[in-house]
Amino acid sequence: MATQHAPGPLSGGQLVLGTIALSLATFMNVLDTSIANVSIPAISGDLGVSSSQGTWVITSFAVANAISVPLTGWLTERFGAVRLFITSILLFVLASWLCGMAPTLEILLAARVLQGAVAGPMIPLSQSLLLSSYPPAKSSMALALWGMTTLVAPVMGPILGGWISDNYRWPWIFYINIPVGIAAAYVTWLIYAKRETPTQRKPIDTVGLALLVLWVGSLQVMLDKGKELDWFNSSTIVVLALVALVSFCFFVIWEITEKHPVVDLTLFKRVNFTGGVVAISVGYGLFFGNLVILPQWLQIYLGYTATEAGLVMAPVGLFAIILSPIIGKTLPKLDARWVVTVSFLLFALVFLMRSHFNTLVDTRTLMIPTFLQGVPMSMFFIPLTAIILSGLPAHRIPAAAGLSNFVRITCGAVGTSIATTMWDNRITLHHAQLTEHLTPYDSTFNASVQSLNQLGMTTPQANGYIDQLVTQQSAMLGANDIFWISALLFVLMIAMVWITRPMKGGGGGDAAAGAH
């Protein structure tokens, strides 16, 4: 291993530019996980494929990204954090250009796989590089700035993607990465080139890597295609689940016993790491699952356009942007566990408010909990990340950041799949319950049909109209169920926060001490 002292924190203009460059790279990366979602119809139509084939644009990126994120620690030790980060950005820019230029779906999918694979190390490395740029006493501020981009980008993605698809051609959702990526890579190189981390040549854990690819790939495809293929009623999903389960078990056994593992699972021996990762991952899964359901409910059942639904969701980032620096500044004086507890209680309150929505809800009522959600968001990432990384030595920060981000991203995918599937099931259940009494023998139903007949509808038309109303009510009740369950789970998750130990200084000051 190369012997070299950890560089001191940055200051002045270098600190500002370095923070902006790292944040831009993170924002570009996270944005790309959601920006393509709303553009699938445009991509599918332009390339002459079905919508179900078009969804592989999302799946291919997600699978490659999920596989590469946990490899961050091993890659950093082999190539160096700065070299790996800049290379990842430049390859991401190249992959984005290839995505925009793709003339066929096959070429687009290949480019998306490359884009997802090289994107993996960017988020955890931006986190560790940012922490090393600030003095330990201000590490909470670094986490606050990093957390802002990670929280706001998923909300901005669908809005920006919809606007670009409506006003330009879909390739521009990828082309916008090019100037941002080049600028971020150039500034990062100028500032961080002399701050390279030590490297060492470790043997490649080929068995561990192969098992990682197998179980993560199978799990991600299963999660992305499960709803479309009717989950375990499909033999494809059953096979994917079995492959994921068996290869995961072998992966854990192999990595624990391997001298040079590709993923450092011994991090889970640390109580703060385990408790923090579980809390941030489950919380993120709940947040992301609801982030998907609410716009869908507005568009499919309440008649909102994609842009209107996006604008309803947009204010969620307002308080997050305003409060994150404040939380970052005050966190060293506080017990991070209390900050997370307040965050989870506020998340529960927001989802409880949404559980009382009805089909006549106005935009103002929709936006009140959306505005309020920015408050717990600002108190979510910063203290939990501080807890996860607290007490770790410098050489373990990239591995810990990579592994925790991998679990969080995977839980985001799991949360989305569970939320959308549960919503469909609850819609079916409520529809069945509401239609139990809609028979020719029910006086209220007959009166409704007769009233619609008097308005000029035929009996079949009246029945169809009533069925539409029942479906709309069922979707609302199903969404309310998801919101209520999410509120309850956030309250229950507080227990995971309190299994962790208090950090030195009470806040984030200790969290990044290892980064120096």
N, C-alpha and C positions, 0 to 999 in steps of 0.2 A: 504494500500500500504506500502511496505517496505520502510523505510527511509534509504537512503544511498547516499553518495556523488558520483557524476560522477567521474570516475577515470581519472587521468591525461594522457597525451600522452605517448606513448612508446618511447624508445630511443635505439640507438646502435644496437646490434645483435638481440634483441627482436623485434625491429621495422622491421628489414630486414626479419627475419624469419616469423613474423606475416603477412607481406605484401605478401610474397611468398606463404604462406599457403592459405590465403584468395583468392589470384589470381588464384592459382591452382584449388581450388574448383569451382570458377566462370568459369574458362576455361573448366574444365571437364563438367560442367553443360551445358554451351552454345554449346560446341562441340557436345554434345549428341543430340541436337535438329536438327542437320543437317547431322551428320555422317551416320545415318541409311538410308538416302535418296537414296544414290547410291548403297546401298547393298540390296535393295528390291528384285531385280531379283534373287540374290543368296539365300536370305532367303526364297522366295516363292518356288523356285525350290527344295531346300533342305527339306522343310516341306510339299511339295506336294500340294500347293495351287496356285490359280491364282494370277496374278500380282495385280488385283484389290482388292483381299482379303489381299494381302501382304501390301498394302498401309495403312491398319488399324494399322500397326506397328507404323507409323508416327502419324496417327490421334489419337490413344489412348493416346500416350504420350502428344500430344499437348492439348487435352481436359483436362486431369487431371492437367497438368501444369498451364493452363490458369485459372482454378478454384482456385488453391491453392495460386497463387502469391498474389492476393489482400487480402488474409487472413493473410498475414505476420504481419501486425500491431496488429491485435487482438491476434494472437498466441504468439507474442513477449511479450505483456503485461501479458499474462496468464502464460507463461513458462520461460520467460527470453531469451534474444537474443543469448547468448553464448550456453546455453543448447539446444535451438531450432536449432541453426546452426549445432552444432556437431551431434545432433541426425539426422538431415536431411542428412548430409554427410554419416553417417554410414548406414542409411536406403537406401540411393542411391546406396551405394556399394553393399548391400545385393540384391537390386532389379536388379542391373547390373549382378550379379552372376546368379540370377534366369533367367534373359533374355538369357544369354549364354547357360544355361543348359536346356532351354525349349525344350521338345521333340515334342510339337505340337503347332499350331498357337494359340489355345485358352490359353494355359499356358503362351506363350510369350506375348500375349496381356494383360493378367492379371498382369504380371510382369512389362510391360511397363506403365500400369495405375499407379501401385505403384511407379515406378520410376518417372513418371511425377508429381505425387502428392507431393512426398517428396522433389522434386527438386524446387518446387515453392518458398519457403522462402529463398533458398540459395543465389540467386543473390541480392535481396534487403538487406539481412542481411550482406552479404560480403561488400556491399557498406557502410552501416551504421557502421559496426565494423571497417572498414578501416579508415573512417573519424574520429572515436573516437581515433584512434591510433596516429594520427598526430596532431601537434599543429594547431590552427585555421589559422595561417599565412601560413601553408604549406598544407592546405586542398586541394588546387588545384592540388598539386602533387599527393595526394592520389587519387583524381578523375581521374587524367591522367593514373596512373597505373591500376586503375580499368577499365577505358575506353579501354585501349589497349587490354586487354583480351576479353572484350565483342565484340570488332570489329574484331579481328583477328580470333577468334574461328569459326565463321560461314564460313569464307573463307577456313580455314584449314580442316573443317569437311569433305566436299566432297572429298578433295584430300586424306586425311588419310583413309577415308572409302573405297574409290576406291582401294587404294594401299593394304589395309588389305584384301579386298575381292578377289583381284587378286592373292595375294601371300600366304594367309592363309585362314582359314575358317571364315565365317561371325560371329560366336560367339565372336571372338577376338575384334570386335568393342565395345563389352560390357565388356569383361574381362580387357581391358586396364584401365578401371576406377578403378579397385580394388586396385592396389598398390598406385595410385595417391590419391584416396579417403582416404585410411587408413593413409597415410603420412600426408595429409592435416588435417584430424581430430585429429591426435595425436599432431601435432605441435600447432594447434589452442587450444586444451585443455591445453597444457603446458603453453601457453602464456596468454590465455584469461580466464581461469577458475576463477581467482580472480577478474575478471572485469565484472561479471554478472550484468545485468540491473535489476532494481526493477520490481517486479511482483505484480499483483493484481487479485483477483478472481472476474471476471465480469460474469454476467449471459450469457448463450449461446443464441445468437440470432438465434434460429432454423428456424424461418420463413425467415429471411434474407439470411441465409446460403442455405436453400432449393431453394429460388428464384435465388440466385447466381449460384448454380449448374445447374439449369434449363436453364437459359438464356445463360450462357457462354457455357455450353455443347451443346445446340442446335445451337448456332452461330458457334462454332468451327467445328462441324460435317458438317454444311451447307457449310462453307468455304472450307473444305477439300474435300468434295464429290460433290460440285456444278458443277465443270467442267465435272467430270465423268458422272454425271446424267443429263447433259444439263440444268443446272440451273433451271429457273422457268418454264420450260416445263415439269419438274418432280413434281409430287404431293408430293413426299417426301421432296423436297427442299422447296416447298411452305409451307408445314406444319411446318417444322423446322424454317422457317423465321417468321411465325406467332407466334409460341411458344416463340421464342427468343424475338420478339418485345413486346408482351404482358407481358411476365414475366419480361423483363427489365424495362418496365414502372412501374409495381407493385414494383419491387426491389428498384427503385429510390425513389418512394413515401414512401415506408416502411422505408428505411434506413435514410431518412431525418427526419422522425418523431420518429424513435426509439431512446430510451435513451441510450442504449448500442449497437450501430450498429456493425455489423461484418466488414463493410467497412466504413471508415470515409470519406464520400462524402463532408463534410464541407471544406475539403482542397481546393476544387475548388472555394471557396469564395476568395482565395488569387490570386491576379492578376498574380504574378510571377509563381505560381504553374500552373495555367491554361494555360497561354501563353507558358510557357516552355514545359509543357506536350504535348500540341498540336503541337508545333514546332518539338520536338524530335520524336514524334510518327509518324507524317506524313512524316518527313524526313527519318525516319527508314523504313517506309513502302515503300517509293520510292526506297531507297537503296536496300532493300531486294528483292523487285519485280524485279529490274534490275539484281540483283545478280543471280536470277533464270533463267532469259531469255537469257542472254548472253551465258552461257555455253551450254544451250539447242540448241541455234542457231548454235553454232560452231559444236556440235556433230551431230545434225540431218541433217543439210543442207550444212555444209562445210566439213564434213568427219573427224573431229577431234575425237580422242579417249577420253574417260573420263579423263584419266590421262593428256593428252595433254591440254584439255580444263581447267583442274584444274591448270596446270602450268601457263597457260595464266592469270588466275585470281590471282595466288599466290602473285605476286609483290604488290598487293593492300595493303598488310600489312607492307611493308617495310618502307615507309615514316611515316606511323602511329606509328610504334614502335620507330623510331628515333626521331620524332618531339613531340610525346605526353609528354615526360618529360619536354621538352623545353617550350611547351605551359603551362603545369602545373606550371612551375616555374615563368613564366612571367605574368600569368593571373591576380594575385592580383594587378598588376600595370596597368591593362587595364580595359576598360569597356567591360564586357563579351558580350554585345549585338553587339558590333562592330566585335568581334571575330567570332560570329555565322554568322553575315552578310557576312563576307569574306568567311567563310566556305560554305554557301549556294551558293554564286556567283561562287566559284570554282567548286562545285558539278554541277552547271548548265553548266559551261564551259566543264567539262568532258563529260557530257551527250550530249552536243551539238557536240563535236568532234565525239562521237560514232554515232550520227545521220547521219554522212556522210560516214559510212562504206559501202562497196559494196562486192559483192561475190568474188572479186579478192583480197580482203584485205590480206596483209601478216602479219606474226606473230609480226613483229616489230611495225607495225602500230596499231595492236590490243593492244599491251602492253604499248604504250605511255600513253594513257588516264588511263590505269590501274595503272601505276606507279604514275601518277599525282593524282589519286583519294585518295591516302594515305594522301596527304596534308590536304584536307578538312575533312577527317575522323578524323585526330588528333585534329581538331578544332571544332568538332561536339559534342561529348558526354560531354567533360569536362566542357565547359562554360554553356551548357544547363542544365546539372545536377546541377551545381553551382546555376544557376538561380532558378531552381525548389525547391531546398532545402534551399534557402537563408532565413534567419530570423526565421526558425522553431525552437521551443524548442526541447530539447533532446528527450522527450517521444513521439514526433510526427514524428521523422525521419524515423523509420522503417515503419510506416503506409504510409508516403509520398513516400518512396522508393518503397514499395510494390505496391501501387496504380499506380505510374508513370510507373513502369516496366510492370505492367499488361496492361496498355493502349498501351505502346510501343510494347509489344509482340503481342497483338491483332492486332494492325495496321500493324505489319509485316506480319501476316497471311492474313489480308485483302488486303494488297498491292500485295502479291504474287498471290492471287486469281484474283484480278482485272487485273494485268499485263498479266498473262497467258491467261485469257479469252479475253482481248482486243487484244492480239497478234493473237490468233486464228481468231477472227472476222476480223481483219485488213488483215490477210493472205487471207481469203475468199474474201474480198472486192477487194483487189489488183489483185487476180487471175481472178476474174470476169472482171475487167477492162482491164487487159492485154490480155485476150482471146477474147475480143469483135471483134477484127479484124482478128483473126486467123480462117479464113473461106476459103473454096475452091475458093472464088471470090477475095481473096486478093493476089496480085502478089508477094509481099514479102514472104508471107507464102508459096505459091506454089514453089517459087524459093528455099526456105530453105528445103522443102520436097524433091525436085528434087536433091539438093546437097547431101542430106543424102542417097537418093536412089542410087546415083552414088558411094557412099562409101560402098554399099552392104546391106543397110537396106531396109526392106520392108516398104510399106507405113504405115501400122499400127505401126511398130517399130519406124519409123520416127516421127509419131504423138505422140507416147508415150515419145520419147526422148525430143521433143519440150515441151510437158506438164511438164516434170521434170524440164526443165530449167525455165519455167514460174513459177512453184511452188517455186523453189529456189529464184527467183527474188522477188516473192510475200512475202516470209518469211523475206527477207532482208528489203524490204520496210516497212513491218509491224513492224519489230524490230526498224527500224529508226524512225517510228512514235512514238513508246513508249519512245525512248530515247529523242526525241524532246519535247514531252509532259512533261516528267520528268524534263527536263531543265527549262521549263516555270514554272512548279509548284514550283520548288526550289526558283525561283526568287520571285514568289508571296508570298511564305511562310515567306519571310523576314518581312512582315508586322506584323506577329504574334510575332516576336521577340521584336519589338519595342513597343508593348503594355505593356511590362513588365517594372518594375521600376529599375533604377540603384541600385546596391548593395553597401553597405558600403565598402569603400576601393577600389571600382571599380572592384573587381574580386572575386576570390573564397574564400578569407579570411573569409567572413561572412557566406559562404554557409554551412560550417560545424561547425560553432560556437555552434550551438544547439546540436551538437553531444557530447559536453563536459560537 
